[in-house]
Amino acid sequence: MNKRIIFSVATIAVLTFSGCSNNSKEESSKNAVTKAAEATKETTSEVANKAKDVASKTTEAVKETVNKATKTAKETTSEVANKAKEATNNNNEKGKKAFNKCVGCHGTDGKTKALGKSKIIAGQAVADLEKKINEYKAGTRNSAGMGQLMQGQVKDLSDEDIKAIAEYISSLK
């Protein structure tokens, strides 16, 4: 493409400075300019077509990449959501089972005031419940005079058990 342009310019220069008569020079120059313009148009058209072709192929490649990335992201998000849901369900089952030792005082729904003294525990925030149970376990909490009783109930619970129970109680509404 660049060769054509250079050739056209060279042709114009040769014809312009050759020893032809003035009329011939003008005619030759006009012909050379016309040929150069045509060559430039042709080259420009070729370049534009190639650019369009490259742009089209690039656009398609980008679309394909975006579609693949979107599909992968959706699949990954779905997998993560399913695993989280499964973990929550497993933890809720574990929490529900561990909560059985609490049912006698707090009721199956967590809405009974233990021995008529405690607050209703159903629906409290997970973090608050974990903190309170851990305080009872350590013997540093004695809400409504229930410290020793609660300490005896929670002393053998692992951190995992406490978290599961807290999540279960929090889910009771």
N, C-alpha and C positions, 0 to 999 in steps of 0.2 A: 504494500500500500504506500509506504513512504517512498519506495523506489519510483512509483508512478509520478508522485508529486515532484520529486527531484528531476526526473526525466522531463517533465513538462516545463519546469522552470528553466532547465538547461536548453531545451528546444527554443524557448522564447528568447533566451539570451543569444543563442547562436544566430537565430534568424534576425534578430534586431541588429546585431553588430556585423552581419555578413556584408559582402560587397555588392548586394543587389541594388537595383535602382530604387528611388524613393517610393514609387508606387508599389513595386514588388516588396519592398521592405514593409510598407504599411499593410499590404495584403498578407504577407507572411506573418507579420506580427499579429494581425487579427486572427489568422488561422491558428497560430500558436496559442494565443490567448484563449480562443474558443476550445481548442483541444485540451488545454490545461484546465479550463473550467469544467469541461466534461469529465476529465479524469478525476478532478477534485470531487465532483458530484458523485461519481461512481464510487470512489474511495470512501467518501463520507457515508454514502448509503450502505456500503459493505460494513463499515465500522459500526454504524447504527444498528444494523441487523444483528451483527455479532453481539453487540452490547445488550440488545433486547433478549437474545437467546440466552446469554449468560445470566441476565437478571431473572428471566423466567425459570431457568434451572435452579438458581440460587433460592428463589422464592419457594419453589417446590420442596427443595431440600430443607429449608427452614421450617416450612409447614409440617413436613414429615417428622422432623426432630421435635418440634413442639408437641405434636400429637403423641409421639412415643413418650416424651417426658411427662405429659399430662396423664397418660394411661398408667405409667409407672407410679406417679405420685398418688393417683386414685387407689391403685392396688395396695400400695404401701400404707396409705392412710386407713384403708379398710382393714388391712391385717392388724395394724396397731390398735384400731378401735375394737376389733374382735378380741384381741388378746387382753386388752384392758377390761373389756366387758366380762370375759371369762375369769380374769383374776378377781374382779369385783364380786362376781357370783360365787367363786370359790371362797373368797374371804367372807362374804355374807353368810354362806353356809357354815363356815368355821365359826364365825361370830355368833350365829344363831345357836349353834351347838354349845359353845362356851357360855352363852348367856343363860342356859338352862339352870345354872347354879344361882342365878340372880332372880329368877322368876318367883321364888318363894316370897321375897320381900318387895320386889318392884313390879310384879305382875307380868303376864306374858306380853303385854303391849308397852311395858316400861312407864305406864301412867299411874302406877300406885305409889303413894308416899310410903316408903319403907317404915314399918312400925309406926305409921302415922306422923313421922317426924321429918323425913327427908323431902327434898324437892322432887318433882317429877323429872325423870331423866330422859324420857323419850324426846327425840328431836334436837337434843343439845349438839353443839358443834363437836366434831370429831376431836379436834385439838384440845378443847376444854375437857372432854371426857377422858382422853388419854392422860392429860396432866393430873386430873383429880384421882384417877385410878392409880397412877404411879405414886401420887402423894399418900394415898391410903396404904399402898404396898410398902412404902418406906416408913410408915408410921408418923408422918408429918402432917396429916390432915385428920381433923376430928369434927367434921360438920355434924351438927345436931346430936353430938355425943355418940356418933356411930363409928368413930375411928378404930377402936379395937375390933369390933365386929367385922367391919369392912376389911381390915388388915388380914384377919383370919381367912376371909373369903378370897382375897386376891393374891396372897403371898406366893402361891405356886404358879401364877400366870407368867408366861414369857412375854417379852415385848411384842412379839408377833400376835400372841393371844389377846393382849391388851388392845392392840391396834384393831384387830378383827372385832372384838366386842364393842369398842368405841364406834367403829363404822356401822355395825349392826344397830346399836342403840340410836345413833344419829339418824338412821334411815327410818326409824319408827316415828310415825307422825300421828 
